[in-house]
Amino acid sequence: MLDRAEKKRPYVDTFIYELGLRESNLSKRAKIDELRLSSDEWDRVTLFTSLLVVRSCQQSLILSMSLTWNHLDGALAC
């Protein structure tokens, strides 16, 4: 979900901005405006999603190594 939000960043910012414009209550509008992410927060989203990609790749590698080891172990047992 974060990955998609990062890819659609301009649309996320616009959505929150327009949502705030539709609110007539000023205190609610202020709270909605606070939902917009700063540049630093978007940088953290980018960093976090890159960490998730690395973790996902590591898990895939471990799984493929495990499958390879099981095949090798089975072949050696013969």
C-alpha positions in Angstrom: 0.0 0.0 0.0 2.9 2.4 0.8 4.5 1.5 -2.5 1.3 2.5 -4.4 1.0 5.7 -2.4 4.6 6.6 -3.2 4.0 6.0 -6.9 0.8 8.1 -6.8 2.2 10.8 -4.6 0.9 13.8 -6.6 -2.6 12.3 -6.6 -2.5 11.5 -2.9 -1.5 15.1 -2.1 -4.2 16.5 -4.4 -6.8 14.1 -2.9 -6.1 15.3 0.6 -6.1 18.9 -0.5 -9.4 18.6 -2.3 -10.9 16.7 0.6 -10.0 19.6 2.8 -11.6 22.1 0.4 -14.9 20.3 0.6 -15.1 20.5 4.4 -16.9 23.6 5.6 -15.9 23.2 9.3 -12.6 25.0 9.7 -11.3 22.8 12.6 -12.1 19.7 10.6 -10.4 21.2 7.5 -7.3 21.9 9.5 -7.2 18.3 10.7 -7.5 17.1 7.1 -4.8 19.4 6.0 -2.5 18.0 8.7 -2.8 14.6 6.9 -0.7 15.9 4.0 2.8 14.5 4.2 5.8 16.8 4.3 8.8 16.3 2.0 10.7 14.6 4.9 7.8 12.2 5.5 7.6 11.3 1.8 11.4 10.7 2.0 10.8 8.3 4.8 8.1 6.5 2.8 10.6 6.1 0.0 13.2 4.8 2.3 10.8 2.4 4.0 9.5 1.0 0.7 13.0 0.4 -0.5 13.7 -1.5 2.7 10.6 -3.6 2.1 11.8 -4.4 -1.4 15.2 -5.5 -0.1 13.5 -7.7 2.6 11.2 -9.2 0.0 14.2 -10.1 -2.2 16.1 -11.6 0.7 13.1 -13.8 1.5 12.8 -14.9 -2.1 16.5 -15.7 -2.2 16.3 -17.7 1.1 13.3 -19.6 -0.2 15.0 -20.5 -3.5 18.1 -21.6 -1.7 16.0 -23.7 0.6 14.3 -25.4 -2.4 17.7 -25.9 -4.1 19.1 -27.4 -0.9 16.1 -29.8 -0.5 16.6 -31.0 -4.1 20.3 -31.5 -3.5 19.7 -33.3 -0.2 17.2 -35.6 -1.9 19.7 -36.4 -4.7 22.5 -37.1 -2.3 20.2 -39.5 -0.3 20.0 -41.8 -3.4 
